[in-house]
Amino acid sequence: MLQSLHVKNLALIDETEVDFGKGLNILTGETGAGKSIIIGSINLALGAKADKDMIRSGAEYALVELTFTVDKPRQREAITELDLPVEDGQVILQRKIMPGRSVCKVCGETVTARQLKQLAEILIDIHGQHEHQSLLQAGRQMEIVDAYAGEKLLKRKAELKEVYQQYRKVLEELSGNETDEETRKRETALAEFECREIEEAELLPGEDAEAEQTYQKLVNGQKIKDAVSAAHALCGYEDAGIGSSVGRALRELKSVSSYDEILSDLEQQLLEIDSLLNDYNRVLADYLSGLEFDGELFDRTERRLNLINHLKSKYGKTIEDILKYREQAEETLDKYRDYDAYRMELEKRADTLRQKALEICGEISGIRSKSAAALARQMRTALEDLNFQNVAFEIRVTSSGETMNANGYDRIDFLISTNTGEALKELAQVASGGELSRIMLALKTVLADKDEIETLIFDEIDTGISGKTAWKVSEKMGILGGGHQLICITHLPQIAAMADRHFCIEKSVEGNRSVTNIRCLDEKESIEEVARMLGGASITETVMNNAAEMKELAGKTKQNKK
């Protein structure tokens, strides 16, 4: 649920904060007051394109912050999968817009605009004129039917996606290996040479690192010998070596250790040091005695490294890569030695996968057809509730194996007739903007129980409607608000009267500058605002009584629908 909106330095807004509530949140105000700025600011916080001109004149930046409460486990899981934080059951989205760039944050962590949009899809569903128009697209209509069908269809679609991807991969392999005999001969000869060259090298994993280490040791033999000799001398028991100094120190302590127990302990510690130093010097001496240059080993190591590096330059950066390349070359040889059998096997696999995909498509189509019929029945009822008189609504599922893809082989079309005796036609041929908004509302009502998104925003839901239809829309929104949080901008008093929480957006002049503010209305103020929407310029006592009656009727309607 969207808990609050905080906006600063955006367009006409200096700074404002809105605390939204459960149920139906209505936003009203005079034309030009800045209602669109409120919805626009929410869109900006959710990753919409930002323009520096949106920053309030004189300000260095604009800031929009949304606070969501996340109660549903599936929403939390989806947010976690995006590797985004949820803190104490809340998600705070913040976007700071500056000239030339903007910074997006989620719970204080900087995120990309893409991550913000992915998060928005989990938290909120915004419906404006553009979203209503999306109903005209066949792809969107299929998404709606699939959402209605639910988990059973999702599982079959996941199976189809996997099988279809395998099928496409085999088809690509078939088309990518259509070669003539001359080409096959050339590729066979090359693969034979490459296999033979790698096999003759008798490579072992890891031997390149071992050979390189041996080579470096031999190349730097004299430098190693000088350094070890110097270390042996410095740690030794001759001249000014550490060992001779430790020996003298040990003799000095031994001469007085009997007089003090502490000195006796110190003598023991020095004895241990002397013993360790002796052992260390013996190891150094043994290492020195083995430092003899082996010319034969050097030549053999150098030749081996040259061979390995030559193969690396041709077949891969590591020995593992080279050996893998040989396996691929052997596969090429196997393929071309019996090319007809290879092609036949691929064609057989492609046919098997296609038949399996078509079988799953058939099951998906059956689920869709059944779901489409049930959804159409519910939609007819919902549309009648929204004052579509004598409406006919059907969902047509057309299937064709020729159009199979990872989503199935169906085409979904929403068909409607809004007048008795008229033939069913596609939405694009019949529905006006106002009718599309009502159809979208009907869909959201029908799908409400299946929708994990708790917050719905309706912008321009009242486009092209009035009178009785407006009241029907109001009733439907009141019902939908029983299980979801709705935020709606409206110009109609019938819808405003149904508000669980009513906000008024007002524009005023402060310090010679226009400022947009938003405030939550109490019951009395809400009635006055509904009266303003009813009465226009003159608000009479009769208009006030009508507004109060409308509010009372809305309250009873919501109570009866619970």
Secondary structure, DSSP 8 states (H G I E B T S, - for coil): -EEEEEEEEETTEEEEEEE--SSEEEEEE-TTSSHHHHHHHHHHHTT----GGGB-TT-S-EEEEEEEE---HHHHHHHHHTT---BTTEEEEEEEEETTEEEEEETTEEE-HHHHHHHHHHHEEEE-HHHHHGGGSHHHHHHHHHHHH-HHHHHHHHHHHHHHHHHHHHHHHHHHT---HHHHHHHHHHHHHHHHHHHHHT--TTHHHHHHHHHHHHHTHHHHHHHHHHHHHHHSSSTT-HHHHHHHHHHHHHTTGGG-HHHHHHHHHHHHHHHHHHHHHHHHHHHHHT----HHHHHHHHHHHHHHHHHHHHH-SSHHHHHHHHHHHHHHHHHHHTHHHHHHHHHHHHHHHHHHHHHHHHHHHHHHHHHHHHHHHHHHHHHHHTT-TT-EEEEEEEE-GGG-BTTBSEEEEEEEE-STT---EEHHHH--HHHHHHHHHHHHHHTGGG----EEEEESTTTT--HHHHHHHHHHHHHHTTTSEEEEE-S-HHHHTT-SEEEEEEEEEETTEEEEEEEEE-HHHHHHHHHHHHHTT---HHHHHHHHHHHHHHHHHHHHH-
